[in-house]
């Protein structure tokens, strides 16, 4: 999910489909803002997923604010 001014863009796709990379690149191309919100829905159920989550955190860097919510995405979106 990307928020740009009054716009929210939700990026959907299957596991390992490139959603994270696409969302990050697209959001950062839209503006020069220093803060973005990233809602992560993955749960670290095994070592492979834990490593992928850590890699994604590093790829996003410090200008992304992370919200972790694996189940109740609607409640998170209401806050925006």
mmCIF file of the N, C-alpha and C atoms, coordinates in Angstrom:
data_MODEL
# 
_entry.id   MODEL 
# 
loop_
_atom_site.group_PDB 
_atom_site.id 
_atom_site.type_symbol 
_atom_site.label_atom_id 
_atom_site.label_alt_id 
_atom_site.label_comp_id 
_atom_site.label_asym_id 
_atom_site.label_entity_id 
_atom_site.label_seq_id 
_atom_site.pdbx_PDB_ins_code 
_atom_site.Cartn_x 
_atom_site.Cartn_y 
_atom_site.Cartn_z 
_atom_site.occupancy 
_atom_site.B_iso_or_equiv 
_atom_site.pdbx_formal_charge 
_atom_site.auth_seq_id 
_atom_site.auth_comp_id 
_atom_site.auth_asym_id 
_atom_site.auth_atom_id 
_atom_site.pdbx_PDB_model_num 
ATOM 1   N N  . UNK A 1 1  ? 0.844  -1.165  0.000  1.00 0.00 ? 1  UNK A N  1 
ATOM 2   C CA . UNK A 1 1  ? 0.000  0.000   0.000  1.00 0.00 ? 1  UNK A CA 1 
ATOM 3   C C  . UNK A 1 1  ? 0.887  1.224   0.000  1.00 0.00 ? 1  UNK A C  1 
ATOM 4   N N  . UNK A 1 2  ? 0.612  2.136   -0.876 1.00 0.00 ? 2  UNK A N  1 
ATOM 5   C CA . UNK A 1 2  ? 1.381  3.357   -0.966 1.00 0.00 ? 2  UNK A CA 1 
ATOM 6   C C  . UNK A 1 2  ? 0.432  4.527   -0.771 1.00 0.00 ? 2  UNK A C  1 
ATOM 7   N N  . UNK A 1 3  ? 0.852  5.506   -0.012 1.00 0.00 ? 3  UNK A N  1 
ATOM 8   C CA . UNK A 1 3  ? 0.030  6.699   0.165  1.00 0.00 ? 3  UNK A CA 1 
ATOM 9   C C  . UNK A 1 3  ? 0.775  7.886   -0.415 1.00 0.00 ? 3  UNK A C  1 
ATOM 10  N N  . UNK A 1 4  ? 0.150  8.559   -1.335 1.00 0.00 ? 4  UNK A N  1 
ATOM 11  C CA . UNK A 1 4  ? 0.743  9.715   -1.990 1.00 0.00 ? 4  UNK A CA 1 
ATOM 12  C C  . UNK A 1 4  ? -0.274 10.842  -1.956 1.00 0.00 ? 4  UNK A C  1 
ATOM 13  N N  . UNK A 1 5  ? 0.021  11.875  -1.163 1.00 0.00 ? 5  UNK A N  1 
ATOM 14  C CA . UNK A 1 5  ? -0.911 12.964  -0.935 1.00 0.00 ? 5  UNK A CA 1 
ATOM 15  C C  . UNK A 1 5  ? -2.233 12.384  -0.453 1.00 0.00 ? 5  UNK A C  1 
ATOM 16  N N  . UNK A 1 6  ? -3.306 12.528  -1.219 1.00 0.00 ? 6  UNK A N  1 
ATOM 17  C CA . UNK A 1 6  ? -4.593 11.969  -0.817 1.00 0.00 ? 6  UNK A CA 1 
ATOM 18  C C  . UNK A 1 6  ? -4.909 10.689  -1.561 1.00 0.00 ? 6  UNK A C  1 
ATOM 19  N N  . UNK A 1 7  ? -3.907 10.047  -2.036 1.00 0.00 ? 7  UNK A N  1 
ATOM 20  C CA . UNK A 1 7  ? -4.105 8.855   -2.846 1.00 0.00 ? 7  UNK A CA 1 
ATOM 21  C C  . UNK A 1 7  ? -3.483 7.643   -2.157 1.00 0.00 ? 7  UNK A C  1 
ATOM 22  N N  . UNK A 1 8  ? -4.210 6.542   -2.170 1.00 0.00 ? 8  UNK A N  1 
ATOM 23  C CA . UNK A 1 8  ? -3.682 5.278   -1.663 1.00 0.00 ? 8  UNK A CA 1 
ATOM 24  C C  . UNK A 1 8  ? -3.623 4.316   -2.837 1.00 0.00 ? 8  UNK A C  1 
ATOM 25  N N  . UNK A 1 9  ? -2.475 3.671   -3.001 1.00 0.00 ? 9  UNK A N  1 
ATOM 26  C CA . UNK A 1 9  ? -2.303 2.681   -4.057 1.00 0.00 ? 9  UNK A CA 1 
ATOM 27  C C  . UNK A 1 9  ? -2.025 1.346   -3.382 1.00 0.00 ? 9  UNK A C  1 
ATOM 28  N N  . UNK A 1 10 ? -2.840 0.366   -3.683 1.00 0.00 ? 10 UNK A N  1 
ATOM 29  C CA . UNK A 1 10 ? -2.698 -0.970  -3.115 1.00 0.00 ? 10 UNK A CA 1 
ATOM 30  C C  . UNK A 1 10 ? -2.096 -1.875  -4.172 1.00 0.00 ? 10 UNK A C  1 
ATOM 31  N N  . UNK A 1 11 ? -0.971 -2.483  -3.854 1.00 0.00 ? 11 UNK A N  1 
ATOM 32  C CA . UNK A 1 11 ? -0.287 -3.370  -4.790 1.00 0.00 ? 11 UNK A CA 1 
ATOM 33  C C  . UNK A 1 11 ? -0.560 -4.804  -4.356 1.00 0.00 ? 11 UNK A C  1 
ATOM 34  N N  . UNK A 1 12 ? -1.192 -5.562  -5.222 1.00 0.00 ? 12 UNK A N  1 
ATOM 35  C CA . UNK A 1 12 ? -1.547 -6.952  -4.924 1.00 0.00 ? 12 UNK A CA 1 
ATOM 36  C C  . UNK A 1 12 ? -0.853 -7.898  -5.891 1.00 0.00 ? 12 UNK A C  1 
ATOM 37  N N  . UNK A 1 13 ? -0.643 -9.118  -5.444 1.00 0.00 ? 13 UNK A N  1 
ATOM 38  C CA . UNK A 1 13 ? -0.060 -10.132 -6.310 1.00 0.00 ? 13 UNK A CA 1 
ATOM 39  C C  . UNK A 1 13 ? 0.285  -11.365 -5.496 1.00 0.00 ? 13 UNK A C  1 
ATOM 40  N N  . UNK A 1 14 ? 0.656  -12.395 -6.159 1.00 0.00 ? 14 UNK A N  1 
ATOM 41  C CA . UNK A 1 14 ? 0.998  -13.649 -5.505 1.00 0.00 ? 14 UNK A CA 1 
ATOM 42  C C  . UNK A 1 14 ? 2.326  -13.580 -4.778 1.00 0.00 ? 14 UNK A C  1 
ATOM 43  N N  . UNK A 1 15 ? 2.599  -14.635 -4.031 1.00 0.00 ? 15 UNK A N  1 
ATOM 44  C CA . UNK A 1 15 ? 3.869  -14.735 -3.312 1.00 0.00 ? 15 UNK A CA 1 
ATOM 45  C C  . UNK A 1 15 ? 5.021  -14.685 -4.307 1.00 0.00 ? 15 UNK A C  1 
ATOM 46  N N  . UNK A 1 16 ? 6.044  -13.924 -3.968 1.00 0.00 ? 16 UNK A N  1 
ATOM 47  C CA . UNK A 1 16 ? 7.256  -13.801 -4.783 1.00 0.00 ? 16 UNK A CA 1 
ATOM 48  C C  . UNK A 1 16 ? 6.987  -13.288 -6.192 1.00 0.00 ? 16 UNK A C  1 
ATOM 49  N N  . UNK A 1 17 ? 6.004  -12.417 -6.310 1.00 0.00 ? 17 UNK A N  1 
ATOM 50  C CA . UNK A 1 17 ? 5.666  -11.891 -7.635 1.00 0.00 ? 17 UNK A CA 1 
ATOM 51  C C  . UNK A 1 17 ? 6.330  -10.548 -7.922 1.00 0.00 ? 17 UNK A C  1 
ATOM 52  N N  . UNK A 1 18 ? 7.088  -10.018 -6.954 1.00 0.00 ? 18 UNK A N  1 
ATOM 53  C CA . UNK A 1 18 ? 7.768  -8.744  -7.155 1.00 0.00 ? 18 UNK A CA 1 
ATOM 54  C C  . UNK A 1 18 ? 6.994  -7.538  -6.639 1.00 0.00 ? 18 UNK A C  1 
ATOM 55  N N  . UNK A 1 19 ? 5.967  -7.772  -5.816 1.00 0.00 ? 19 UNK A N  1 
ATOM 56  C CA . UNK A 1 19 ? 5.144  -6.675  -5.279 1.00 0.00 ? 19 UNK A CA 1 
ATOM 57  C C  . UNK A 1 19 ? 5.967  -5.654  -4.525 1.00 0.00 ? 19 UNK A C  1 
ATOM 58  N N  . UNK A 1 20 ? 6.799  -6.108  -3.617 1.00 0.00 ? 20 UNK A N  1 
ATOM 59  C CA . UNK A 1 20 ? 7.570  -5.182  -2.783 1.00 0.00 ? 20 UNK A CA 1 
ATOM 60  C C  . UNK A 1 20 ? 8.491  -4.320  -3.615 1.00 0.00 ? 20 UNK A C  1 
ATOM 61  N N  . UNK A 1 21 ? 9.240  -4.923  -4.480 1.00 0.00 ? 21 UNK A N  1 
ATOM 62  C CA . UNK A 1 21 ? 10.185 -4.180  -5.312 1.00 0.00 ? 21 UNK A CA 1 
ATOM 63  C C  . UNK A 1 21 ? 9.440  -3.174  -6.189 1.00 0.00 ? 21 UNK A C  1 
ATOM 64  N N  . UNK A 1 22 ? 8.339  -3.608  -6.790 1.00 0.00 ? 22 UNK A N  1 
ATOM 65  C CA . UNK A 1 22 ? 7.540  -2.718  -7.626 1.00 0.00 ? 22 UNK A CA 1 
ATOM 66  C C  . UNK A 1 22 ? 6.995  -1.544  -6.814 1.00 0.00 ? 22 UNK A C  1 
ATOM 67  N N  . UNK A 1 23 ? 6.415  -1.827  -5.653 1.00 0.00 ? 23 UNK A N  1 
ATOM 68  C CA . UNK A 1 23 ? 5.800  -0.782  -4.821 1.00 0.00 ? 23 UNK A CA 1 
ATOM 69  C C  . UNK A 1 23 ? 6.826  0.259   -4.386 1.00 0.00 ? 23 UNK A C  1 
ATOM 70  N N  . UNK A 1 24 ? 7.975  -0.200  -3.955 1.00 0.00 ? 24 UNK A N  1 
ATOM 71  C CA . UNK A 1 24 ? 9.028  0.713   -3.506 1.00 0.00 ? 24 UNK A CA 1 
ATOM 72  C C  . UNK A 1 24 ? 9.488  1.607   -4.659 1.00 0.00 ? 24 UNK A C  1 
ATOM 73  N N  . UNK A 1 25 ? 9.793  0.998   -5.773 1.00 0.00 ? 25 UNK A N  1 
ATOM 74  C CA . UNK A 1 25 ? 10.280 1.748   -6.930 1.00 0.00 ? 25 UNK A CA 1 
ATOM 75  C C  . UNK A 1 25 ? 9.222  2.742   -7.414 1.00 0.00 ? 25 UNK A C  1 
ATOM 76  N N  . UNK A 1 26 ? 7.985  2.304   -7.496 1.00 0.00 ? 26 UNK A N  1 
ATOM 77  C CA . UNK A 1 26 ? 6.917  3.164   -7.980 1.00 0.00 ? 26 UNK A CA 1 
ATOM 78  C C  . UNK A 1 26 ? 6.684  4.346   -7.044 1.00 0.00 ? 26 UNK A C  1 
ATOM 79  N N  . UNK A 1 27 ? 6.573  4.083   -5.755 1.00 0.00 ? 27 UNK A N  1 
ATOM 80  C CA . UNK A 1 27 ? 6.321  5.166   -4.787 1.00 0.00 ? 27 UNK A CA 1 
ATOM 81  C C  . UNK A 1 27 ? 7.445  6.179   -4.799 1.00 0.00 ? 27 UNK A C  1 
ATOM 82  N N  . UNK A 1 28 ? 8.655  5.719   -4.800 1.00 0.00 ? 28 UNK A N  1 
ATOM 83  C CA . UNK A 1 28 ? 9.791  6.639   -4.768 1.00 0.00 ? 28 UNK A CA 1 
ATOM 84  C C  . UNK A 1 28 ? 9.911  7.432   -6.068 1.00 0.00 ? 28 UNK A C  1 
ATOM 85  N N  . UNK A 1 29 ? 9.366  6.931   -7.157 1.00 0.00 ? 29 UNK A N  1 
ATOM 86  C CA . UNK A 1 29 ? 9.403  7.672   -8.413 1.00 0.00 ? 29 UNK A CA 1 
ATOM 87  C C  . UNK A 1 29 ? 8.356  8.780   -8.455 1.00 0.00 ? 29 UNK A C  1 
ATOM 88  N N  . UNK A 1 30 ? 7.351  8.715   -7.585 1.00 0.00 ? 30 UNK A N  1 
ATOM 89  C CA . UNK A 1 30 ? 6.263  9.692   -7.598 1.00 0.00 ? 30 UNK A CA 1 
ATOM 90  C C  . UNK A 1 30 ? 6.613  11.009  -6.940 1.00 0.00 ? 30 UNK A C  1 
ATOM 91  N N  . UNK A 1 31 ? 7.538  10.990  -6.002 1.00 0.00 ? 31 UNK A N  1 
ATOM 92  C CA . UNK A 1 31 ? 7.763  12.220  -5.251 1.00 0.00 ? 31 UNK A CA 1 
ATOM 93  C C  . UNK A 1 31 ? 9.150  12.261  -4.634 1.00 0.00 ? 31 UNK A C  1 
ATOM 94  N N  . UNK A 1 32 ? 9.423  13.411  -4.012 1.00 0.00 ? 32 UNK A N  1 
ATOM 95  C CA . UNK A 1 32 ? 10.664 13.601  -3.272 1.00 0.00 ? 32 UNK A CA 1 
ATOM 96  C C  . UNK A 1 32 ? 10.420 13.563  -1.770 1.00 0.00 ? 32 UNK A C  1 
ATOM 97  N N  . UNK A 1 33 ? 9.267  13.076  -1.355 1.00 0.00 ? 33 UNK A N  1 
ATOM 98  C CA . UNK A 1 33 ? 8.982  12.986  0.068  1.00 0.00 ? 33 UNK A CA 1 
ATOM 99  C C  . UNK A 1 33 ? 9.985  12.067  0.737  1.00 0.00 ? 33 UNK A C  1 
ATOM 100 N N  . UNK A 1 34 ? 10.229 12.314  2.009  1.00 0.00 ? 34 UNK A N  1 
ATOM 101 C CA . UNK A 1 34 ? 11.217 11.504  2.719  1.00 0.00 ? 34 UNK A CA 1 
ATOM 102 C C  . UNK A 1 34 ? 10.577 10.370  3.514  1.00 0.00 ? 34 UNK A C  1 
ATOM 103 N N  . UNK A 1 35 ? 9.266  10.376  3.648  1.00 0.00 ? 35 UNK A N  1 
ATOM 104 C CA . UNK A 1 35 ? 8.596  9.322   4.421  1.00 0.00 ? 35 UNK A CA 1 
ATOM 105 C C  . UNK A 1 35 ? 7.505  8.639   3.605  1.00 0.00 ? 35 UNK A C  1 
ATOM 106 N N  . UNK A 1 36 ? 7.522  7.330   3.658  1.00 0.00 ? 36 UNK A N  1 
ATOM 107 C CA . UNK A 1 36 ? 6.514  6.510   3.008  1.00 0.00 ? 36 UNK A CA 1 
ATOM 108 C C  . UNK A 1 36 ? 6.035  5.481   4.032  1.00 0.00 ? 36 UNK A C  1 
ATOM 109 N N  . UNK A 1 37 ? 4.842  4.953   3.818  1.00 0.00 ? 37 UNK A N  1 
ATOM 110 C CA . UNK A 1 37 ? 4.302  3.904   4.683  1.00 0.00 ? 37 UNK A CA 1 
ATOM 111 C C  . UNK A 1 37 ? 4.269  2.598   3.907  1.00 0.00 ? 37 UNK A C  1 
ATOM 112 N N  . UNK A 1 38 ? 4.697  1.548   4.582  1.00 0.00 ? 38 UNK A N  1 
ATOM 113 C CA . UNK A 1 38 ? 4.693  0.214   3.994  1.00 0.00 ? 38 UNK A CA 1 
ATOM 114 C C  . UNK A 1 38 ? 3.951  -0.697  4.958  1.00 0.00 ? 38 UNK A C  1 
ATOM 115 N N  . UNK A 1 39 ? 2.843  -1.268  4.508  1.00 0.00 ? 39 UNK A N  1 
ATOM 116 C CA . UNK A 1 39 ? 2.097  -2.198  5.353  1.00 0.00 ? 39 UNK A CA 1 
ATOM 117 C C  . UNK A 1 39 ? 2.503  -3.608  4.965  1.00 0.00 ? 39 UNK A C  1 
ATOM 118 N N  . UNK A 1 40 ? 3.135  -4.295  5.894  1.00 0.00 ? 40 UNK A N  1 
ATOM 119 C CA . UNK A 1 40 ? 3.604  -5.659  5.667  1.00 0.00 ? 40 UNK A CA 1 
ATOM 120 C C  . UNK A 1 40 ? 2.585  -6.639  6.236  1.00 0.00 ? 40 UNK A C  1 
ATOM 121 N N  . UNK A 1 41 ? 2.197  -7.604  5.422  1.00 0.00 ? 41 UNK A N  1 
ATOM 122 C CA . UNK A 1 41 ? 1.213  -8.587  5.863  1.00 0.00 ? 41 UNK A CA 1 
ATOM 123 C C  . UNK A 1 41 ? 1.816  -9.975  6.078  1.00 0.00 ? 41 UNK A C  1 
ATOM 124 N N  . UNK A 1 42 ? 3.070  -10.152 5.708  1.00 0.00 ? 42 UNK A N  1 
ATOM 125 C CA . UNK A 1 42 ? 3.714  -11.462 5.862  1.00 0.00 ? 42 UNK A CA 1 
ATOM 126 C C  . UNK A 1 42 ? 3.977  -11.770 7.332  1.00 0.00 ? 42 UNK A C  1 
ATOM 127 N N  . UNK A 1 43 ? 3.895  -13.027 7.667  1.00 0.00 ? 43 UNK A N  1 
ATOM 128 C CA . UNK A 1 43 ? 4.236  -13.484 9.012  1.00 0.00 ? 43 UNK A CA 1 
ATOM 129 C C  . UNK A 1 43 ? 5.479  -14.357 8.909  1.00 0.00 ? 43 UNK A C  1 
ATOM 130 N N  . UNK A 1 44 ? 6.422  -14.140 9.809  1.00 0.00 ? 44 UNK A N  1 
ATOM 131 C CA . UNK A 1 44 ? 7.686  -14.874 9.802  1.00 0.00 ? 44 UNK A CA 1 
ATOM 132 C C  . UNK A 1 44 ? 7.484  -16.254 10.405 1.00 0.00 ? 44 UNK A C  1 
ATOM 133 N N  . UNK A 1 45 ? 6.975  -17.176 9.600  1.00 0.00 ? 45 UNK A N  1 
ATOM 134 C CA . UNK A 1 45 ? 6.654  -18.521 10.067 1.00 0.00 ? 45 UNK A CA 1 
ATOM 135 C C  . UNK A 1 45 ? 7.843  -19.486 9.989  1.00 0.00 ? 45 UNK A C  1 
ATOM 136 N N  . UNK A 1 46 ? 8.817  -19.168 9.138  1.00 0.00 ? 46 UNK A N  1 
ATOM 137 C CA . UNK A 1 46 ? 9.987  -20.037 9.031  1.00 0.00 ? 46 UNK A CA 1 
ATOM 138 C C  . UNK A 1 46 ? 11.212 -19.188 8.687  1.00 0.00 ? 46 UNK A C  1 
ATOM 139 N N  . UNK A 1 47 ? 12.353 -19.808 8.640  1.00 0.00 ? 47 UNK A N  1 
ATOM 140 C CA . UNK A 1 47 ? 13.612 -19.088 8.410  1.00 0.00 ? 47 UNK A CA 1 
ATOM 141 C C  . UNK A 1 47 ? 13.663 -18.415 7.042  1.00 0.00 ? 47 UNK A C  1 
ATOM 142 N N  . UNK A 1 48 ? 13.129 -19.064 6.034  1.00 0.00 ? 48 UNK A N  1 
ATOM 143 C CA . UNK A 1 48 ? 13.144 -18.484 4.693  1.00 0.00 ? 48 UNK A CA 1 
ATOM 144 C C  . UNK A 1 48 ? 12.374 -17.161 4.666  1.00 0.00 ? 48 UNK A C  1 
ATOM 145 N N  . UNK A 1 49 ? 11.201 -17.152 5.251  1.00 0.00 ? 49 UNK A N  1 
ATOM 146 C CA . UNK A 1 49 ? 10.395 -15.923 5.273  1.00 0.00 ? 49 UNK A CA 1 
ATOM 147 C C  . UNK A 1 49 ? 11.068 -14.861 6.134  1.00 0.00 ? 49 UNK A C  1 
ATOM 148 N N  . UNK A 1 50 ? 11.656 -15.255 7.256  1.00 0.00 ? 50 UNK A N  1 
ATOM 149 C CA . UNK A 1 50 ? 12.370 -14.298 8.107  1.00 0.00 ? 50 UNK A CA 1 
ATOM 150 C C  . UNK A 1 50 ? 13.477 -13.598 7.320  1.00 0.00 ? 50 UNK A C  1 
ATOM 151 N N  . UNK A 1 51 ? 14.219 -14.355 6.534  1.00 0.00 ? 51 UNK A N  1 
ATOM 152 C CA . UNK A 1 51 ? 15.298 -13.781 5.729  1.00 0.00 ? 51 UNK A CA 1 
ATOM 153 C C  . UNK A 1 51 ? 14.751 -12.839 4.669  1.00 0.00 ? 51 UNK A C  1 
ATOM 154 N N  . UNK A 1 52 ? 13.647 -13.209 4.039  1.00 0.00 ? 52 UNK A N  1 
ATOM 155 C CA . UNK A 1 52 ? 13.036 -12.351 3.022  1.00 0.00 ? 52 UNK A CA 1 
ATOM 156 C C  . UNK A 1 52 ? 12.538 -11.055 3.639  1.00 0.00 ? 52 UNK A C  1 
ATOM 157 N N  . UNK A 1 53 ? 11.933 -11.133 4.826  1.00 0.00 ? 53 UNK A N  1 
ATOM 158 C CA . UNK A 1 53 ? 11.448 -9.940  5.516  1.00 0.00 ? 53 UNK A CA 1 
ATOM 159 C C  . UNK A 1 53 ? 12.604 -9.006  5.833  1.00 0.00 ? 53 UNK A C  1 
ATOM 160 N N  . UNK A 1 54 ? 13.697 -9.552  6.345  1.00 0.00 ? 54 UNK A N  1 
ATOM 161 C CA . UNK A 1 54 ? 14.870 -8.733  6.655  1.00 0.00 ? 54 UNK A CA 1 
ATOM 162 C C  . UNK A 1 54 ? 15.449 -8.087  5.403  1.00 0.00 ? 54 UNK A C  1 
ATOM 163 N N  . UNK A 1 55 ? 15.492 -8.836  4.309  1.00 0.00 ? 55 UNK A N  1 
ATOM 164 C CA . UNK A 1 55 ? 15.999 -8.291  3.051  1.00 0.00 ? 55 UNK A CA 1 
ATOM 165 C C  . UNK A 1 55 ? 15.114 -7.135  2.581  1.00 0.00 ? 55 UNK A C  1 
ATOM 166 N N  . UNK A 1 56 ? 13.799 -7.311  2.687  1.00 0.00 ? 56 UNK A N  1 
ATOM 167 C CA . UNK A 1 56 ? 12.878 -6.249  2.278  1.00 0.00 ? 56 UNK A CA 1 
ATOM 168 C C  . UNK A 1 56 ? 13.052 -5.003  3.142  1.00 0.00 ? 56 UNK A C  1 
ATOM 169 N N  . UNK A 1 57 ? 13.258 -5.179  4.433  1.00 0.00 ? 57 UNK A N  1 
ATOM 170 C CA . UNK A 1 57 ? 13.481 -4.028  5.323  1.00 0.00 ? 57 UNK A CA 1 
ATOM 171 C C  . UNK A 1 57 ? 14.720 -3.247  4.890  1.00 0.00 ? 57 UNK A C  1 
ATOM 172 N N  . UNK A 1 58 ? 15.793 -3.953  4.572  1.00 0.00 ? 58 UNK A N  1 
ATOM 173 C CA . UNK A 1 58 ? 17.023 -3.296  4.128  1.00 0.00 ? 58 UNK A CA 1 
ATOM 174 C C  . UNK A 1 58 ? 16.822 -2.582  2.801  1.00 0.00 ? 58 UNK A C  1 
ATOM 175 N N  . UNK A 1 59 ? 16.083 -3.208  1.879  1.00 0.00 ? 59 UNK A N  1 
ATOM 176 C CA . UNK A 1 59 ? 15.835 -2.605  0.574  1.00 0.00 ? 59 UNK A CA 1 
ATOM 177 C C  . UNK A 1 59 ? 15.041 -1.307  0.692  1.00 0.00 ? 59 UNK A C  1 
ATOM 178 N N  . UNK A 1 60 ? 14.093 -1.265  1.629  1.00 0.00 ? 60 UNK A N  1 
ATOM 179 C CA . UNK A 1 60 ? 13.263 -0.067  1.794  1.00 0.00 ? 60 UNK A CA 1 
ATOM 180 C C  . UNK A 1 60 ? 14.039 1.086   2.399  1.00 0.00 ? 60 UNK A C  1 
ATOM 181 N N  . UNK A 1 61 ? 14.912 0.815   3.313  1.00 0.00 ? 61 UNK A N  1 
ATOM 182 C CA . UNK A 1 61 ? 15.684 1.873   3.949  1.00 0.00 ? 61 UNK A CA 1 
ATOM 183 C C  . UNK A 1 61 ? 14.887 2.620   5.008  1.00 0.00 ? 61 UNK A C  1 
ATOM 184 N N  . UNK A 1 62 ? 15.479 3.689   5.525  1.00 0.00 ? 62 UNK A N  1 
ATOM 185 C CA . UNK A 1 62 ? 14.913 4.415   6.658  1.00 0.00 ? 62 UNK A CA 1 
ATOM 186 C C  . UNK A 1 62 ? 13.760 5.348   6.320  1.00 0.00 ? 62 UNK A C  1 
ATOM 187 N N  . UNK A 1 63 ? 13.585 5.700   5.063  1.00 0.00 ? 63 UNK A N  1 
ATOM 188 C CA . UNK A 1 63 ? 12.505 6.640   4.753  1.00 0.00 ? 63 UNK A CA 1 
ATOM 189 C C  . UNK A 1 63 ? 11.128 5.974   4.728  1.00 0.00 ? 63 UNK A C  1 
ATOM 190 N N  . UNK A 1 64 ? 11.093 4.668   4.858  1.00 0.00 ? 64 UNK A N  1 
ATOM 191 C CA . UNK A 1 64 ? 9.828  3.932   4.890  1.00 0.00 ? 64 UNK A CA 1 
ATOM 192 C C  . UNK A 1 64 ? 9.420  3.652   6.322  1.00 0.00 ? 64 UNK A C  1 
ATOM 193 N N  . UNK A 1 65 ? 8.188  3.980   6.660  1.00 0.00 ? 65 UNK A N  1 
ATOM 194 C CA . UNK A 1 65 ? 7.633  3.650   7.972  1.00 0.00 ? 65 UNK A CA 1 
ATOM 195 C C  . UNK A 1 65 ? 6.900  2.322   7.839  1.00 0.00 ? 65 UNK A C  1 
ATOM 196 N N  . UNK A 1 66 ? 7.294  1.376   8.650  1.00 0.00 ? 66 UNK A N  1 
ATOM 197 C CA . UNK A 1 66 ? 6.757  0.027   8.576  1.00 0.00 ? 66 UNK A CA 1 
ATOM 198 C C  . UNK A 1 66 ? 5.572  -0.157  9.518  1.00 0.00 ? 66 UNK A C  1 
ATOM 199 N N  . UNK A 1 67 ? 4.492  -0.700  8.978  1.00 0.00 ? 67 UNK A N  1 
ATOM 200 C CA . UNK A 1 67 ? 3.338  -1.116  9.770  1.00 0.00 ? 67 UNK A CA 1 
ATOM 201 C C  . UNK A 1 67 ? 3.159  -2.597  9.502  1.00 0.00 ? 67 UNK A C  1 
ATOM 202 N N  . UNK A 1 68 ? 3.259  -3.404  10.544 1.00 0.00 ? 68 UNK A N  1 
ATOM 203 C CA . UNK A 1 68 ? 3.105  -4.847  10.379 1.00 0.00 ? 68 UNK A CA 1 
ATOM 204 C C  . UNK A 1 68 ? 1.709  -5.257  10.829 1.00 0.00 ? 68 UNK A C  1 
ATOM 205 N N  . UNK A 1 69 ? 0.913  -5.764  9.891  1.00 0.00 ? 69 UNK A N  1 
ATOM 206 C CA . UNK A 1 69 ? -0.440 -6.202  10.194 1.00 0.00 ? 69 UNK A CA 1 
ATOM 207 C C  . UNK A 1 69 ? -0.811 -7.360  9.272  1.00 0.00 ? 69 UNK A C  1 
ATOM 208 N N  . UNK A 1 70 ? -0.662 -8.581  9.763  1.00 0.00 ? 70 UNK A N  1 
ATOM 209 C CA . UNK A 1 70 ? -0.906 -9.736  8.912  1.00 0.00 ? 70 UNK A CA 1 
ATOM 210 C C  . UNK A 1 70 ? -2.387 -10.076 8.693  1.00 0.00 ? 70 UNK A C  1 
ATOM 211 N N  . UNK A 1 71 ? -3.263 -9.620  9.567  1.00 0.00 ? 71 UNK A N  1 
ATOM 212 C CA . UNK A 1 71 ? -4.650 -10.075 9.485  1.00 0.00 ? 71 UNK A CA 1 
ATOM 213 C C  . UNK A 1 71 ? -5.696 -8.995  9.229  1.00 0.00 ? 71 UNK A C  1 
ATOM 214 N N  . UNK A 1 72 ? -5.619 -7.890  9.915  1.00 0.00 ? 72 UNK A N  1 
ATOM 215 C CA . UNK A 1 72 ? -6.684 -6.895  9.867  1.00 0.00 ? 72 UNK A CA 1 
ATOM 216 C C  . UNK A 1 72 ? -6.270 -5.659  9.069  1.00 0.00 ? 72 UNK A C  1 
ATOM 217 N N  . UNK A 1 73 ? -6.070 -5.848  7.788  1.00 0.00 ? 73 UNK A N  1 
ATOM 218 C CA . UNK A 1 73 ? -5.638 -4.767  6.913  1.00 0.00 ? 73 UNK A CA 1 
ATOM 219 C C  . UNK A 1 73 ? -6.663 -3.633  6.884  1.00 0.00 ? 73 UNK A C  1 
ATOM 220 N N  . UNK A 1 74 ? -7.939 -3.940  6.951  1.00 0.00 ? 74 UNK A N  1 
ATOM 221 C CA . UNK A 1 74 ? -8.986 -2.906  6.919  1.00 0.00 ? 74 UNK A CA 1 
ATOM 222 C C  . UNK A 1 74 ? -8.823 -1.907  8.061  1.00 0.00 ? 74 UNK A C  1 
ATOM 223 N N  . UNK A 1 75 ? -8.493 -2.372  9.241  1.00 0.00 ? 75 UNK A N  1 
ATOM 224 C CA . UNK A 1 75 ? -8.321 -1.472  10.395 1.00 0.00 ? 75 UNK A CA 1 
ATOM 225 C C  . UNK A 1 75 ? -7.143 -0.522  10.173 1.00 0.00 ? 75 UNK A C  1 
ATOM 226 N N  . UNK A 1 76 ? -6.087 -1.016  9.600  1.00 0.00 ? 76 UNK A N  1 
ATOM 227 C CA . UNK A 1 76 ? -4.926 -0.167  9.315  1.00 0.00 ? 76 UNK A CA 1 
ATOM 228 C C  . UNK A 1 76 ? -5.306 0.892   8.284  1.00 0.00 ? 76 UNK A C  1 
ATOM 229 N N  . UNK A 1 77 ? -5.988 0.497   7.239  1.00 0.00 ? 77 UNK A N  1 
ATOM 230 C CA . UNK A 1 77 ? -6.343 1.430   6.177  1.00 0.00 ? 77 UNK A CA 1 
ATOM 231 C C  . UNK A 1 77 ? -7.309 2.513   6.664  1.00 0.00 ? 77 UNK A C  1 
ATOM 232 N N  . UNK A 1 78 ? -8.137 2.206   7.627  1.00 0.00 ? 78 UNK A N  1 
ATOM 233 C CA . UNK A 1 78 ? -9.069 3.195   8.178  1.00 0.00 ? 78 UNK A CA 1 
ATOM 234 C C  . UNK A 1 78 ? -8.327 4.361   8.806  1.00 0.00 ? 78 UNK A C  1 
ATOM 235 N N  . UNK A 1 79 ? -7.124 4.129   9.306  1.00 0.00 ? 79 UNK A N  1 
ATOM 236 C CA . UNK A 1 79 ? -6.339 5.165   9.975  1.00 0.00 ? 79 UNK A CA 1 
ATOM 237 C C  . UNK A 1 79 ? -5.759 6.175   8.993  1.00 0.00 ? 79 UNK A C  1 
ATOM 238 N N  . UNK A 1 80 ? -5.778 5.853   7.724  1.00 0.00 ? 80 UNK A N  1 
ATOM 239 C CA . UNK A 1 80 ? -5.241 6.753   6.709  1.00 0.00 ? 80 UNK A CA 1 
ATOM 240 C C  . UNK A 1 80 ? -6.365 7.569   6.153  1.00 0.00 ? 80 UNK A C  1 
# 
